[in-house]
Each structure stands twice: as structure tokens, then as C-alpha cells.
């Protein structure tokens, strides 16, 4: 893996699709991004609350690779960091290929554990018509491929800024592929 970095950090106090870019965000252990609508030990996504509000929040932090935005731009979609609701935008690390349980050190202090793939919903087409088909596809065998980033829980707190480094620590084998959460 080459040198991976944080290119943007974003948060929003309300449940909106996109999140505003910030100069910094603070990750709180076991909770998520300070001041963000999805902060909490139990589920904070409105659809999940409706199903079972006592479920653990496995979606405390949403990370997307900036390379996705490059790919979308080539397909004619102008999408910027924070637009898809992510908290952390990275470059130089293949987030989608990480095994479940990978720990990411973000900046000098923060550590998150990757819990699974973001499962994009129809809201993405309300943001940009046709975008859902760009971020959810199928491979040669017909299996669903989700490209809208990964979700994580915060293990160690810290303040995160654009330009901070990202390093990955893989769990012991056997590695499990990421599934939607």
C-alpha cells in the first residue's frame, strides 16, 4: 500500500444526505463523530431506528475513497467530498478490499475498525439521477458490488484533519470479506 491520506473530513448535526466539509472532526470512542447526526452507541440511521433502536451502531463513521469521485467524474457525475454523506474521504487506500475487522489509524491518535460496506439506497438517485447505478453494480458472476465506501466504529478517540495519514492493520487470518452493514 502506498502513502494513504485523509483528503477531507465532514459532519452534519442533522440527518441530511450530504455532510459539510470541516477543518477537523473529533472521533469519540464507541460513539462516532462528535456533533454528527449519526453519533451514538446504538443505531442512528433513521431506517435502522425504525427496525430496532437497540441495535449496536456499526455505522459510526463512514469512509469513502476519493478515487470513487474520480471514477464518477469520468462517468459525468460531479461529486465532491461529503456529498455522499461520508465523514472521512481518503486517497491511496483500497477501502473496499479491506477485510472485515481491519483497524485504520487515522492521523496521530484515532483508530477505527471497519465493520462493513455502506449499502447505498435510493436517496443517492435523489441527489444525482442515475448515481445509484454507478455506485452499485454487478461483477462477472452477477454478485452485487457496492462501491459507496465502508463503515466503521471508533476504537480510539482523536481529532482528524485533511492531510492526516491513514494506515491499516489487518486482523489475523482467515480474513473475511466485507459485507453490507
WONOR-V907156 format. One record per pair of residues at least 12 apart in sequence whose C-alpha atoms are under 10 Angstrom apart, sorted by the first residue. I is the first residue (numbers start at 0). J is the second residue. D is the distance in whole Angstrom. If there is no record, write none. Layout:
BEGIN
i->{I/I}
j->{J/J}
d->{D/D}
END
This chain:
BEGIN
i->{0/0/0/0/0/1/1/1/1/2/2/2/2/2/2/3/3/3/3/3/3/3/3/3/3/3/3/4/4/4/4/4/4/4/4/4/4/4/4/4/4/4/5/5/5/5/5/5/5/5/5/5/5/5/5/5/5/5/5/5/5/6/6/6/6/6/6/6/6/6/6/6/6/6/7/7/7/7/7/7/7/7/7/7/7/7/7/7/7/7/7/7/7/7/7/7/8/8/8/8/8/8/8/8/8/8/8/8/8/8/8/8/8/8/9/9/9/9/9/9/9/9/9/9/9/9/9/9/9/9/9/10/10/10/10/10/10/10/10/10/10/10/10/10/10/10/11/11/11/11/11/11/11/11/11/11/12/12/12/12/12/12/12/13/13/13/13/14/14/14/14/14/14/14/15/15/15/16/16/16/16/16/16/16/16/16/17/17/17/17/17/17/17/17/17/17/18/18/18/18/18/18/18/18/18/19/19/19/19/19/19/20/20/20/20/20/20/20/20/20/21/21/21/21/21/22/22/22/23/23/23/23/24/24/24/24/24/24/24/25/25/25/25/25/25/26/26/26/26/26/26/26/26/26/26/26/26/26/26/26/26/27/27/27/27/27/27/27/27/27/27/27/28/28/28/28/28/28/28/28/28/28/28/29/29/29/29/29/29/29/29/29/29/29/30/30/30/30/30/30/30/30/30/31/31/31/31/31/31/31/31/31/31/31/31/31/32/32/32/32/32/32/32/32/32/32/33/35/35/35/36/37/37/37/37/37/38/38/38/38/39/39/39/39/39/40/40/40/40/40/40/40/40/41/41/41/41/41/41/41/42/42/42/42/42/42/43/43/43/43/43/44/44/44/55/56/56/56/56/56/57/57/57/57/57/57/57/57/57/58/58/58/58/58/58/58/58/58/58/58/59/59/59/59/59/59/59/60/60/60/60/60/60/60/60/60/60/60/60/61/61/61/61/61/61/61/61/61/61/61/61/61/61/61/61/61/62/62/62/62/62/62/62/62/62/62/62/62/62/62/62/62/62/62/63/63/63/63/63/63/63/63/63/63/63/63/63/63/63/63/63/63/63/63/64/64/64/64/64/64/64/64/64/64/64/64/64/64/64/65/65/65/65/65/65/65/65/65/65/66/66/66/66/66/66/67/67/67/67/67/67/67/67/68/68/68/68/68/70/70/71/71/71/74/74/75/76/76/76/76/76/77/78/78/78/82/82/83/83/83/83/83/83/84/84/85/85/85/85/85/86/87/87/87/87/87/88/88/89/89/89/89/89/89/89/90/90/90/91/91/92/92/92/93/94/94/94/94/94/94/94/94/94/95/95/95/95/95/95/95/95/95/95/95/95/96/96/96/97/97/97/97/97/97/97/97/97/97/97/97/98/98/98/98/98/98/98/98/98/98/98/98/98/99/99/99/99/99/99/99/99/99/99/99/99/99/99/100/100/100/100/100/100/100/100/100/100/100/100/100/100/101/101/101/101/101/101/101/101/101/101/101/101/102/102/102/102/102/102/102/102/102/102/103/103/103/103/103/103/103/103/103/104/104/104/104/104/104/104/104/104/105/105/105/105/105/105/105/105/105/105/105/106/106/106/106/106/106/106/106/106/106/107/107/107/107/107/107/108/108/108/108/108/109/109/109/109/109/109/109/109/110/110/110/110/110/110/110/110/110/110/111/111/111/111/111/111/111/111/112/112/112/112/112/112/112/112/112/112/113/113/113/113/113/113/114/114/114/114/114/114/114/114/115/115/115/115/115/115/115/115/115/116/116/116/116/116/116/116/116/116/116/116/116/116/117/117/117/117/117/117/117/117/117/117/117/118/118/118/118/118/118/118/118/118/118/118/118/119/119/119/119/119/119/119/119/120/123/131/131/131/132/133/133/133/134/134/134/135/145/145/149/149/149/149/150/150/150/151}
j->{91/92/93/166/167/90/91/92/166/90/91/92/164/165/166/89/90/91/92/93/105/162/163/164/165/166/167/64/88/89/90/91/92/105/106/160/161/162/163/164/165/166/62/63/64/65/87/88/89/90/91/92/105/106/159/160/161/162/163/164/165/64/65/80/87/88/89/90/91/160/161/162/163/164/19/20/21/22/23/24/63/65/79/80/81/85/86/87/88/89/90/159/160/161/162/163/20/21/22/23/24/25/62/80/81/85/86/87/88/89/159/160/161/162/21/22/23/24/32/35/61/80/81/82/84/85/86/87/88/160/161/23/24/25/32/33/34/35/36/37/60/81/84/85/86/87/32/33/34/35/36/37/81/84/85/86/32/33/34/35/36/37/38/34/35/36/37/35/36/37/43/44/45/84/36/83/84/81/82/83/84/85/122/123/125/126/79/80/81/82/83/84/85/86/123/126/35/36/80/81/82/83/84/85/86/80/81/82/84/85/86/79/80/81/82/85/86/87/88/161/81/86/159/160/161/159/160/161/158/159/160/161/86/87/157/158/159/160/161/109/156/157/158/159/160/38/59/60/105/108/109/110/111/152/153/154/155/156/157/158/159/39/59/109/110/152/153/154/155/156/157/158/40/59/109/110/111/152/153/154/155/156/157/41/55/56/57/59/111/152/153/154/155/156/56/57/58/59/60/152/153/154/156/56/57/58/59/60/61/86/111/151/152/153/154/156/59/60/61/86/87/152/153/156/157/158/158/59/60/86/59/56/58/59/60/61/56/58/59/60/55/56/57/58/59/53/54/55/56/57/58/59/152/53/54/55/56/57/58/59/54/55/56/57/58/59/55/56/57/58/59/56/58/59/152/114/150/151/152/180/112/113/114/115/150/151/152/153/180/113/114/115/116/117/149/150/151/152/153/180/86/111/114/150/151/152/153/85/86/87/111/112/113/114/149/150/151/152/153/81/83/84/85/86/87/88/113/115/116/117/147/148/149/150/151/152/81/83/84/85/86/87/88/89/94/95/113/116/117/147/148/149/150/151/80/81/83/84/85/86/87/88/89/90/92/93/94/95/117/146/147/148/149/150/80/85/87/88/89/90/91/92/93/94/95/146/147/148/149/78/79/80/87/88/89/90/91/92/148/88/89/90/91/92/93/79/88/90/133/134/146/147/148/80/82/83/88/147/133/134/130/133/134/130/133/130/127/128/129/130/133/127/126/127/130/123/126/119/122/123/126/147/148/123/147/117/147/148/149/150/150/105/148/159/160/161/148/161/105/148/161/162/163/164/165/162/164/165/164/165/165/166/167/148/113/116/146/147/148/149/150/167/177/115/116/117/144/145/146/147/148/149/176/177/178/149/176/177/113/115/116/149/167/168/169/170/174/175/176/177/113/114/115/169/170/171/172/173/174/175/176/177/178/112/113/114/115/116/149/151/169/170/174/175/176/177/178/112/113/114/115/151/152/168/169/170/171/174/175/176/177/113/114/115/151/167/168/169/170/171/174/175/177/114/151/152/153/154/166/167/168/169/170/151/153/154/164/165/166/167/168/169/154/155/157/163/164/165/166/167/168/155/156/157/158/159/160/163/164/165/166/167/157/158/159/160/161/162/163/164/165/166/157/158/159/163/164/165/155/156/157/158/159/153/154/155/156/157/158/159/165/151/152/153/154/155/156/157/165/166/167/150/151/152/153/154/155/156/167/150/151/152/153/154/155/167/168/169/170/149/150/151/152/153/177/149/150/151/152/177/178/179/180/148/149/150/151/176/177/178/179/180/144/145/146/147/148/149/150/151/176/177/178/179/180/145/146/147/148/149/150/151/177/178/179/180/134/135/144/145/146/147/148/149/150/178/179/180/131/134/135/145/146/147/148/179/135/147/145/146/147/145/145/146/147/146/147/148/147/178/179/177/178/179/180/177/179/180/180}
d->{7/7/9/9/9/10/6/7/10/9/6/8/8/8/8/7/6/4/6/9/10/9/9/6/5/7/9/10/9/6/5/7/8/8/9/10/8/6/6/4/5/8/10/10/9/9/7/6/4/6/9/10/8/8/8/7/5/5/5/6/7/9/8/8/8/5/5/7/10/8/5/6/8/9/10/7/8/8/9/10/10/9/10/6/8/9/8/6/5/7/10/9/7/5/8/9/6/6/7/6/6/10/9/8/7/8/5/5/6/9/7/7/6/10/5/8/8/7/9/9/10/8/6/9/8/7/5/6/8/10/10/9/7/10/7/8/7/5/8/9/10/8/8/8/6/9/9/10/7/5/6/9/10/9/10/9/10/9/6/5/5/8/9/9/7/5/9/9/6/8/9/8/8/9/9/10/8/9/7/7/5/9/7/8/9/8/10/9/6/4/5/4/8/10/10/9/9/10/9/5/6/8/5/7/7/9/6/8/9/10/9/10/7/6/9/10/8/9/10/10/9/10/10/8/9/9/6/7/7/5/5/7/8/9/8/6/5/7/10/9/7/6/4/6/9/9/9/8/10/10/7/9/9/10/7/9/8/5/5/6/8/9/9/9/10/9/6/8/7/5/7/9/9/10/9/9/9/8/5/5/5/5/9/10/10/9/10/8/9/7/5/6/8/9/8/10/10/6/9/7/7/9/9/9/10/8/4/6/9/10/9/9/7/6/9/9/7/7/10/8/10/10/9/9/10/10/10/9/10/9/10/9/8/6/8/10/9/9/6/9/9/7/10/9/7/9/9/6/5/8/10/8/9/6/5/4/4/8/9/9/6/6/4/7/7/8/9/7/10/8/8/9/8/10/10/10/10/9/8/10/9/9/6/8/7/6/6/9/7/9/8/8/9/8/9/5/6/6/10/7/9/9/10/7/6/5/7/8/6/8/8/9/9/10/8/6/5/6/7/10/10/8/5/5/6/9/9/10/9/8/9/7/6/5/6/9/10/10/9/6/6/5/6/7/8/10/9/10/9/9/6/5/6/8/8/9/9/9/6/8/6/5/6/9/10/10/7/9/9/9/6/4/7/9/9/10/9/6/5/6/8/7/7/7/9/9/8/7/9/10/9/7/10/6/6/5/8/9/10/10/8/7/8/9/9/10/10/10/10/8/8/8/9/8/10/10/10/10/9/10/8/7/9/10/8/10/8/9/9/8/9/9/10/9/10/10/9/9/10/7/8/8/9/10/10/10/9/8/9/9/10/9/10/9/9/9/9/9/10/10/9/9/9/9/8/10/10/9/10/9/8/9/9/10/9/9/9/10/7/7/10/10/10/9/7/10/10/8/7/9/7/7/9/8/10/10/8/8/8/9/10/9/9/10/8/10/9/9/7/7/8/9/9/7/8/10/9/9/6/5/5/6/10/8/6/6/6/9/10/10/9/8/7/6/6/5/8/6/5/6/8/9/10/9/7/6/9/9/8/9/9/5/8/10/9/7/6/5/6/9/9/10/10/10/9/10/10/9/8/6/5/6/8/9/10/10/10/6/6/5/6/9/10/9/10/10/8/6/5/6/8/10/10/8/9/7/9/7/6/5/7/9/8/8/6/7/9/8/5/5/6/9/8/8/8/8/8/9/7/7/5/7/8/8/8/5/5/4/7/7/10/10/9/6/5/5/7/8/10/10/10/9/6/5/4/5/7/9/10/8/5/5/6/7/10/10/9/10/10/7/6/4/7/9/8/7/6/5/7/7/8/9/7/9/6/5/7/9/5/5/5/5/10/7/8/8/6/4/6/9/10/6/6/4/6/7/8/6/6/5/6/10/10/9/6/6/10/8/10/7/9/7/9/9/10/9/6/7/7/8/7/8/9/6/9/9/9/10/10/10/9/10/9/8/9/5/6/9/8/9/8/8/9/9/9/10/9/7/10}
END
